[in-house]
Amino acid sequence: MSRYYYDFHIHSCLSPCGDNDMTPNNIAGMAMLNGMNIVALTDHNTALNTPAFIEAARRNSIIPVAGMELTTAEDIHMVCLFENPEAAMEFSGYINSRRTLIENRVDIFGDQLIMNGNDEITGTEKYFLSNATSVTVDEAPDVVEKYRGVCYPAHVDREANGIIATLGTFPEEPVFRFAEFNNNANIEPYRKCYPVLADKPCLVSSDAHYLENMREAQHFFELEGENEKEILESLFKKLRAGIGE
């Protein structure tokens, strides 16, 4: 069993408002410098930069996790993580069919750049990525599970797109194994206010859209395994069981 420092919520230059410096290699390099061991790329409603990130992460001795930040029909953000990158790409295609296609305003939201593993631009996403999909909060866990993934509400301690700010509480149903916080200091106050969080494991991630927002290693999982596949299997076993840090 070894300690793996994580950040499971990072955006690349593909996400709206994601800085163009958030290239796959820059993210992986900064994560390595910050002492991270296992990192997820979670762009808004897409996984199109996942293959490039996986390539870059491995070059920097980072274990890559394929992910997405899903915007539900209620405009709530959900972190979706996948043990298998191919499944993440399939899920990305499915979510694309559940999006409302509104043309991106590059002057407001940025370029939405698609890249390869060498940080070369291979395309752009024409339609704005972070608007609400037709996937509801109630539907999300089952939909993600069909693609062998796990999901949980993102940054529950934030007003914008947080599940508590939107619904007024953290729901008992559907059952989410985790809640993500943006600020570690908010965990205990929120647990006192919302009893459903009292015994729920909490994850803390950066939600970085800029390189300077990426954080130094602090939060970790104790994981088993001798290689990337085994370590990811150990992580997802804990995520599915609701076993936290």
Secondary structure as the mmCIF struct_conf table of DSSP 4:
data_model
#
loop_
_struct_conf.conf_type_id
_struct_conf.id
_struct_conf.beg_label_comp_id
_struct_conf.beg_label_asym_id
_struct_conf.beg_label_seq_id
_struct_conf.end_label_comp_id
_struct_conf.end_label_asym_id
_struct_conf.end_label_seq_id
STRN STRN1 SER A 2 ILE A 10
TURN_TY1_P TURN_TY1_P1 CYS A 13 LEU A 14
BEND BEND1 SER A 15 SER A 15
TURN_TY1_P TURN_TY1_P2 PRO A 16 CYS A 17
TURN_TY1_P TURN_TY1_P3 ASN A 20 ASP A 21
HELX_RH_AL_P HELX_RH_AL_P1 PRO A 24 LEU A 33
TURN_TY1_P TURN_TY1_P4 ASN A 34 GLY A 35
BEND BEND2 ASN A 37 ASN A 37
STRN STRN2 ILE A 38 LEU A 41
STRN STRN3 HIS A 44 HIS A 44
TURN_TY1_P TURN_TY1_P5 ASN A 45 ASN A 45
TURN_TY1_P TURN_TY1_P6 LEU A 48 ASN A 49
HELX_RH_AL_P HELX_RH_AL_P2 THR A 50 ARG A 59
TURN_TY1_P TURN_TY1_P7 ASN A 60 SER A 61
STRN STRN4 ILE A 63 THR A 71
TURN_TY1_P TURN_TY1_P8 ALA A 73 GLU A 74
BEND BEND3 ASP A 75 ASP A 75
STRN STRN5 HIS A 77 PHE A 82
BEND BEND4 GLU A 83 ASN A 84
HELX_RH_AL_P HELX_RH_AL_P3 PRO A 85 ASN A 96
TURN_TY1_P TURN_TY1_P9 SER A 97 ARG A 98
STRN STRN6 ARG A 99 ARG A 99
STRN STRN7 GLU A 103 GLU A 103
HELX_RH_AL_P HELX_RH_AL_P4 VAL A 106 PHE A 109
STRN STRN8 LEU A 113 MET A 115
TURN_TY1_P TURN_TY1_P10 GLY A 117 ASN A 118
BEND BEND5 ASP A 119 ASP A 119
STRN STRN9 ILE A 121 THR A 124
STRN STRN10 TYR A 127 TYR A 127
BEND BEND6 LEU A 129 ASN A 131
STRN STRN11 THR A 133 THR A 133
BEND BEND7 SER A 134 SER A 134
TURN_TY1_P TURN_TY1_P11 VAL A 137 GLU A 139
HELX_RH_AL_P HELX_RH_AL_P5 ALA A 140 LYS A 146
TURN_TY1_P TURN_TY1_P12 TYR A 147 ARG A 148
STRN STRN12 GLY A 149 PRO A 153
BEND BEND8 ALA A 154 ALA A 154
TURN_TY1_P TURN_TY1_P13 VAL A 156 ASP A 157
BEND BEND9 GLU A 159 GLU A 159
TURN_TY1_P TURN_TY1_P14 ALA A 160 ASN A 161
HELX_RH_AL_P HELX_RH_AL_P6 ILE A 163 LEU A 167
BEND BEND10 GLY A 168 THR A 169
BEND BEND11 GLU A 172 PRO A 174
BEND BEND12 ARG A 177 ARG A 177
STRN STRN13 ALA A 179 PHE A 181
BEND BEND13 ASN A 182 ASN A 182
HELX_RH_3T_P HELX_RH_3T_P1 ASN A 184 ASN A 186
HELX_RH_AL_P HELX_RH_AL_P7 ILE A 187 CYS A 193
HELX_RH_3T_P HELX_RH_3T_P2 PRO A 195 LEU A 197
TURN_TY1_P TURN_TY1_P15 ALA A 198 ASP A 199
BEND BEND14 LYS A 200 LYS A 200
STRN STRN14 CYS A 202 VAL A 204
STRN STRN15 ALA A 208 ALA A 208
BEND BEND15 HIS A 209 TYR A 210
HELX_RH_3T_P HELX_RH_3T_P3 LEU A 211 ASN A 213
BEND BEND16 ALA A 217 ALA A 217
STRN STRN16 PHE A 220 LEU A 223
BEND BEND17 GLU A 226 ASN A 227
HELX_RH_AL_P HELX_RH_AL_P8 GLU A 228 ALA A 241
TURN_TY1_P TURN_TY1_P16 GLY A 242 GLY A 242
#
